[in-house]
Amino acid sequence: MAFIRSLQLHSFRCYDSVRLDGLPSGPVVLTGPNGAGKTNVLEAVSLLSPGRGIRGARISEMQRRDAPAAWAVSAEAETPFGATRIGTGLDSNSVTEKRIVRINGETVKAQTALAEYLACVWLTPQMDRLFIDGSSARRKFLDRLIFAFDPGHAGRVTRYENAMGQRSRILRESERPDPVWLDGLEAQMAETGVAIAAARSEFLVILQRACDQQDVAETLFPRALMGLRGTIEELLSRAPAIEVEDMFRYQLRESRSVDARTGGAATGPHKADLAVMYAAKDMPADQCSTGEQKALLIGMTLAHSRLMAAERGAPPILLLDEVAAHLDESRRAALYDILLELGGQVWMTGTDAHLFTALGARMSAFHVESSTIGARGAVRAA
């Protein structure tokens, strides 16, 4: 099982310096008023896995105001490789905004290396609009689930986005772009793009199977039916991957003039959308009530954790920001029972400590107030 034993924050967001020790492999609960700094702790944990964290913020935005030193987050963690020291932060030696990652004191070339040690999946209040906002948020949610399951997916997405960005710049800035250069970039986009679409499609099959096997009553966390909508995904359902790569390359070549005006690419996995249905009601998720959408999202996340536990031997670290605030008592009780059954580390926040009383002594509780953190309600200076 992978979990964080201790966590240290320096010059990070609202915190000058704070350390949490003796963290359990199970629930960690942070309670306190709005604006106290609870979500900042969850964001720090999320940065110990690849990506831009639960807020998707720029590196400079995480810096504590007027702090003399660059921000840093570090942890002592239990990982598949045993006890591991993991750290990340703003690289103060770089002239550009750059994040540095160290594992056991050694600087690694890319933050994707973090995926081999810790996997984090999160739910935040902003994600309550996941099913009614644009497709970009749903793609990022799906990719985050895949990152935790298949660390190589992060590299594929990065390579595709980099190639697409270079192609866009060439088309936009060059009156007569080099066709050989464009051919090379489009070949990379076709290869990685089809791999991304295939990984998403294959993952959704096994995630759907995990959703179908959940034994929670439909009224608590409804079963979701999931699918992918997109040109490349549709082609993959009818033709071998090598043929789809050829078709994608042809589409990219033919759309150069249009893409030069509009930017990006007219088609590709960056246009795909995750479609979700409330199975029992045969209703699209975006037409469900707010409570039903929240329950669907939680159910999908729990199914993913079960899948991770079954396939990789341990669930991911779950970061649940204000997840219990809008759940009724029966759903809260069911959620806590499931989380305890899963057995992984779960970080939860809430303004009201009474929301977590059902966990009792099975949680490690901290009170957060005015950027200070104290154990079990006794606030101390950070």
C-alpha positions as CSV (number, residue, x, y, z in Angstrom):
1,M,0.0,0.0,0.0
2,A,1.2,3.5,-0.9
3,F,0.5,6.3,1.6
4,I,2.1,9.4,3.1
5,R,3.7,9.0,6.6
6,S,4.7,12.6,7.0
7,L,4.1,15.8,5.1
8,Q,6.1,19.1,5.1
9,L,5.2,22.4,3.5
10,H,7.5,25.4,3.2
11,S,6.4,28.8,1.8
12,F,3.5,27.1,0.2
13,R,0.3,29.0,-0.3
14,C,-0.8,30.3,3.1
15,Y,1.8,28.3,5.0
16,D,5.2,29.5,6.2
17,S,6.3,26.1,7.5
18,V,4.2,23.2,8.7
19,R,4.8,19.5,9.3
20,L,2.3,16.6,9.8
21,D,3.8,13.5,11.3
22,G,2.5,10.0,12.2
23,L,0.0,10.0,9.4
24,P,-2.0,6.7,9.1
25,S,-2.6,4.6,6.1
26,G,-6.4,5.3,6.4
27,P,-8.5,8.4,6.7
28,V,-6.9,11.8,7.4
29,V,-9.5,14.5,8.2
30,L,-8.9,18.3,8.1
31,T,-11.7,20.5,9.5
32,G,-11.9,24.2,10.1
33,P,-13.5,27.4,8.7
34,N,-13.5,28.4,5.0
35,G,-10.2,30.0,4.0
36,A,-8.2,28.4,6.8
37,G,-5.9,26.5,4.4
38,K,-7.4,23.0,4.3
39,T,-7.5,22.7,0.5
40,N,-4.0,24.0,0.3
41,V,-2.8,20.9,2.2
42,L,-4.7,18.6,-0.3
43,E,-3.1,20.6,-3.1
44,A,0.3,19.9,-1.6
45,V,-0.4,16.2,-1.5
46,S,-1.6,16.2,-5.1
47,L,1.7,17.7,-6.2
48,L,3.4,14.5,-5.1
49,S,1.9,12.9,-8.2
50,P,2.4,14.0,-11.8
51,G,0.5,17.1,-13.1
52,R,-0.5,20.5,-11.9
53,G,-2.4,19.4,-8.8
54,I,-6.0,19.7,-7.8
55,R,-6.2,23.4,-8.8
56,G,-4.3,23.2,-12.0
57,A,-2.4,26.3,-10.9
58,R,0.8,27.8,-12.2
59,I,3.9,27.1,-10.3
60,S,4.4,30.7,-9.2
61,E,0.8,30.9,-7.9
62,M,1.7,28.4,-5.1
63,Q,4.4,30.7,-3.6
64,R,3.6,32.2,-0.2
65,R,3.5,36.0,-0.5
66,D,6.6,37.8,0.7
67,A,8.3,34.5,1.6
68,P,12.1,34.7,1.2
69,A,12.5,31.1,0.1
70,A,11.0,29.2,-2.8
71,W,8.0,27.0,-2.0
72,A,8.6,23.3,-1.4
73,V,6.5,20.2,-0.5
74,S,8.1,17.0,0.7
75,A,6.9,13.8,2.2
76,E,8.1,10.5,3.7
77,A,6.0,7.9,2.0
78,E,5.4,4.2,1.9
79,T,5.5,3.2,-1.8
80,P,5.8,0.0,-3.9
81,F,9.5,0.5,-3.5
82,G,9.5,0.8,0.3
83,A,10.0,3.9,2.3
84,T,10.7,6.8,-0.1
85,R,11.5,10.5,0.3
86,I,9.6,12.6,-2.3
87,G,9.9,16.3,-2.8
88,T,8.9,19.0,-5.2
89,G,8.9,22.7,-5.4
90,L,9.8,25.9,-7.3
91,D,13.3,25.7,-8.8
92,S,14.9,28.9,-7.5
93,N,17.9,28.4,-9.8
94,S,16.0,28.5,-13.0
95,V,15.4,31.8,-14.9
96,T,12.0,30.5,-16.0
97,E,9.1,29.2,-14.0
98,K,10.1,25.6,-13.4
99,R,9.1,22.9,-10.9
100,I,11.8,20.5,-9.6
101,V,11.2,17.0,-8.4
102,R,13.5,14.9,-6.1
103,I,13.1,11.3,-5.1
104,N,15.3,10.1,-2.3
105,G,17.4,13.2,-2.7
106,E,18.1,12.8,-6.4
107,T,16.6,15.2,-8.9
108,V,14.6,13.4,-11.6
109,K,14.3,14.6,-15.2
110,A,10.5,14.6,-15.4
111,Q,7.7,14.8,-12.9
112,T,6.1,11.7,-14.6
113,A,8.6,9.7,-12.5
114,L,6.3,10.4,-9.5
115,A,3.7,8.1,-10.9
116,E,5.8,5.1,-10.1
117,Y,5.6,5.9,-6.4
118,L,2.3,7.6,-5.6
119,A,-1.0,7.8,-7.4
120,C,-3.6,10.5,-6.4
121,V,-7.2,11.0,-7.5
122,W,-9.3,13.8,-6.2
123,L,-12.8,15.3,-6.0
124,T,-13.2,19.0,-5.4
125,P,-16.3,21.2,-5.2
126,Q,-15.4,22.7,-8.6
127,M,-15.8,19.2,-10.1
128,D,-19.5,19.2,-9.1
129,R,-20.0,20.9,-12.6
130,L,-18.0,18.2,-14.4
131,F,-21.0,16.9,-16.3
132,I,-22.4,20.3,-17.4
133,D,-19.2,22.2,-18.2
134,G,-17.0,21.7,-21.3
135,S,-15.5,18.5,-22.5
136,S,-11.9,19.6,-21.4
137,A,-12.7,19.0,-17.7
138,R,-14.1,15.5,-18.4
139,R,-11.0,14.6,-20.5
140,K,-8.7,15.7,-17.7
141,F,-10.8,13.8,-15.1
142,L,-10.6,10.6,-17.2
143,D,-6.8,11.0,-17.9
144,R,-6.2,11.5,-14.2
145,L,-7.9,8.1,-13.5
146,I,-5.7,6.6,-16.2
147,F,-2.5,8.2,-14.9
148,A,-3.1,6.4,-11.6
149,F,-3.7,3.1,-13.3
150,D,-1.1,3.4,-16.2
151,P,1.7,5.9,-15.5
152,G,2.9,5.8,-19.1
153,H,-0.3,7.6,-20.2
154,A,1.0,10.9,-18.8
155,G,4.0,10.7,-21.1
156,R,1.8,10.0,-24.1
157,V,-0.5,13.0,-23.4
158,T,2.5,15.3,-22.9
159,R,4.2,14.2,-26.1
160,Y,1.0,14.7,-28.1
161,E,0.3,18.1,-26.6
162,N,3.9,19.2,-27.3
163,A,3.8,18.0,-30.9
164,M,0.5,19.7,-31.4
165,G,1.8,23.0,-29.9
166,Q,4.9,23.0,-32.2
167,R,2.7,22.3,-35.2
168,S,0.4,25.1,-34.3
169,R,3.3,27.6,-34.0
170,I,4.8,26.6,-37.3
171,L,1.4,26.9,-39.1
172,R,0.7,30.3,-37.4
173,E,4.1,31.9,-37.8
174,S,5.5,30.6,-41.1
175,E,4.3,31.8,-44.5
176,R,5.8,28.7,-46.1
177,P,6.2,26.0,-43.4
178,D,8.6,23.2,-44.0
179,P,6.5,20.2,-45.1
180,V,9.1,17.7,-43.8
181,W,9.0,19.2,-40.4
182,L,5.2,19.2,-40.4
183,D,5.1,15.6,-41.6
184,G,7.3,14.6,-38.7
185,L,5.2,16.4,-36.1
186,E,2.0,15.0,-37.6
187,A,3.4,11.5,-37.6
188,Q,4.1,11.9,-33.8
189,M,0.7,13.3,-33.2
190,A,-0.9,10.4,-35.1
191,E,1.1,7.7,-33.3
192,T,0.7,9.2,-29.8
193,G,-2.9,10.4,-30.4
194,V,-4.1,6.9,-31.4
195,A,-2.3,5.5,-28.4
196,I,-4.1,8.0,-26.1
197,A,-7.5,7.2,-27.7
198,A,-6.9,3.5,-27.4
199,A,-5.8,3.7,-23.8
200,R,-8.9,5.7,-22.9
201,S,-11.2,3.3,-24.6
202,E,-9.6,0.2,-23.1
203,F,-9.6,1.8,-19.6
204,L,-13.2,2.7,-19.8
205,V,-14.1,-0.9,-20.5
206,I,-12.5,-2.1,-17.3
207,L,-13.7,0.9,-15.3
208,Q,-17.3,0.1,-16.5
209,R,-16.8,-3.4,-15.4
210,A,-15.8,-2.2,-11.9
211,C,-18.9,0.2,-11.8
212,D,-21.1,-2.8,-12.7
213,Q,-19.7,-4.8,-9.9
214,Q,-20.3,-2.3,-7.1
215,D,-22.8,-3.6,-4.5
216,V,-23.8,-0.2,-3.2
217,A,-27.6,0.4,-3.5
218,E,-28.5,2.4,-6.6
219,T,-30.1,5.1,-4.5
220,L,-26.8,5.9,-2.7
221,F,-24.2,5.9,-5.5
222,P,-25.9,5.3,-8.9
223,R,-24.2,3.1,-11.4
224,A,-22.8,5.0,-14.3
225,L,-22.7,4.0,-18.0
226,M,-19.7,5.5,-19.7
227,G,-18.5,6.0,-23.2
228,L,-16.2,8.1,-25.4
229,R,-17.2,10.4,-28.2
230,G,-14.7,11.4,-30.7
231,T,-13.5,10.9,-34.3
232,I,-10.4,8.9,-33.5
233,E,-12.3,6.8,-30.9
234,E,-15.0,6.0,-33.5
235,L,-12.4,5.0,-36.1
236,L,-10.6,2.7,-33.6
237,S,-13.9,0.8,-33.1
238,R,-13.9,-0.1,-36.8
239,A,-10.3,-0.4,-37.9
240,P,-6.9,-1.5,-36.7
241,A,-4.8,1.1,-34.9
242,I,-2.2,1.2,-37.7
243,E,-4.9,2.1,-40.2
244,V,-6.3,4.8,-37.9
245,E,-2.8,6.4,-37.6
246,D,-2.7,6.6,-41.4
247,M,-6.2,8.2,-41.5
248,F,-5.3,10.6,-38.7
249,R,-2.1,11.7,-40.5
250,Y,-4.1,12.3,-43.7
251,Q,-6.7,14.4,-41.7
252,L,-3.9,16.5,-40.2
253,R,-2.3,17.1,-43.5
254,E,-5.5,18.1,-45.1
255,S,-6.5,20.5,-42.3
256,R,-3.3,22.5,-42.2
257,S,-4.8,25.6,-43.8
258,V,-7.8,25.6,-41.4
259,D,-5.6,24.8,-38.4
260,A,-3.3,27.7,-39.3
261,R,-6.3,30.1,-38.8
262,T,-8.0,28.4,-35.8
263,G,-5.1,26.9,-33.9
264,G,-4.7,23.4,-32.5
265,A,-6.0,20.7,-34.8
266,A,-9.5,20.1,-36.2
267,T,-9.6,16.5,-34.9
268,G,-7.8,14.3,-32.5
269,P,-8.0,12.9,-29.0
270,H,-8.0,16.5,-27.6
271,K,-11.5,16.8,-29.0
272,A,-12.9,13.6,-27.3
273,D,-15.6,13.7,-24.7
274,L,-16.5,11.4,-21.8
275,A,-20.2,10.6,-21.9
276,V,-21.9,9.5,-18.7
277,M,-25.4,8.1,-18.1
278,Y,-27.3,7.4,-14.9
279,A,-28.0,3.7,-15.6
280,A,-31.1,3.1,-13.6
281,K,-32.9,6.2,-15.0
282,D,-31.4,5.9,-18.5
283,M,-30.6,9.6,-18.2
284,P,-27.6,11.7,-19.3
285,A,-25.6,12.9,-16.3
286,D,-25.9,16.5,-17.4
287,Q,-29.7,16.2,-17.0
288,C,-29.6,14.7,-13.5
289,S,-30.0,16.7,-10.3
290,T,-27.0,18.2,-8.6
291,G,-27.1,15.6,-5.9
292,E,-27.4,12.8,-8.4
293,Q,-24.4,14.1,-10.4
294,K,-22.3,14.3,-7.2
295,A,-23.3,10.7,-6.3
296,L,-22.5,9.5,-9.9
297,L,-19.0,11.1,-9.6
298,I,-18.3,9.6,-6.2
299,G,-19.5,6.2,-7.5
300,M,-17.1,6.4,-10.5
301,T,-14.2,7.4,-8.2
302,L,-14.9,4.5,-5.8
303,A,-15.1,2.1,-8.7
304,H,-11.7,3.3,-9.9
305,S,-10.2,2.8,-6.4
306,R,-11.6,-0.7,-6.3
307,L,-10.1,-1.4,-9.7
308,M,-6.7,0.0,-8.6
309,A,-6.8,-2.2,-5.5
310,A,-7.6,-5.3,-7.6
311,E,-5.2,-4.7,-10.5
312,R,-2.2,-3.0,-8.8
313,G,-2.6,-4.3,-5.2
314,A,-3.5,-0.9,-3.6
315,P,-6.0,1.9,-4.1
316,P,-4.7,5.4,-5.0
317,I,-4.5,8.1,-2.4
318,L,-7.9,9.8,-2.4
319,L,-8.2,13.6,-1.9
320,L,-11.8,14.5,-1.1
321,D,-12.3,18.2,-0.7
322,E,-15.6,19.0,1.1
323,V,-17.0,15.8,-0.2
324,A,-19.4,15.2,2.7
325,A,-20.9,18.6,2.9
326,H,-23.8,18.0,0.5
327,L,-24.4,14.3,1.3
328,D,-27.2,13.1,3.5
329,E,-26.5,11.0,6.5
330,S,-27.1,7.7,4.8
331,R,-24.8,8.5,1.9
332,R,-22.1,9.8,4.3
333,A,-22.2,6.5,6.3
334,A,-22.1,4.4,3.1
335,L,-19.2,6.5,1.8
336,Y,-17.1,6.1,5.0
337,D,-17.8,2.3,5.1
338,I,-16.6,1.9,1.6
339,L,-13.5,4.0,2.1
340,L,-12.6,2.0,5.2
341,E,-13.2,-1.2,3.3
342,L,-10.9,-0.1,0.5
343,G,-8.1,0.4,3.0
344,G,-6.2,3.2,1.4
345,Q,-5.2,6.6,2.6
346,V,-8.0,9.2,2.2
347,W,-7.6,12.9,2.9
348,M,-10.9,14.7,3.6
349,T,-11.8,18.2,4.4
350,G,-14.9,19.9,5.9
351,T,-16.0,22.9,7.8
352,D,-17.9,20.9,10.3
353,A,-16.2,18.2,12.4
354,H,-19.5,16.6,13.1
355,L,-19.7,15.4,9.5
356,F,-16.9,12.9,10.3
357,T,-18.0,11.7,13.8
358,A,-19.0,8.3,12.3
359,L,-15.4,7.6,11.6
360,G,-14.5,7.9,15.3
361,A,-11.1,6.6,16.3
362,R,-10.6,5.2,12.8
363,M,-9.4,8.6,11.5
364,S,-6.5,10.9,12.2
365,A,-8.2,14.3,12.7
366,F,-6.6,17.8,12.5
367,H,-8.1,21.2,12.9
368,V,-7.0,24.0,10.6
369,E,-7.5,27.6,11.4
370,S,-5.7,30.8,10.2
371,S,-2.9,28.8,8.5
372,T,-2.2,26.8,11.6
373,I,-2.8,23.1,12.1
374,G,-3.5,21.2,15.3
375,A,-4.4,17.6,16.2
376,R,-8.0,16.7,17.2
377,G,-9.2,20.3,17.5
378,A,-6.3,21.8,19.6
379,V,-4.9,24.5,17.3
380,R,-1.2,25.1,17.5
381,A,1.2,27.3,15.6
382,A,2.5,25.9,12.4
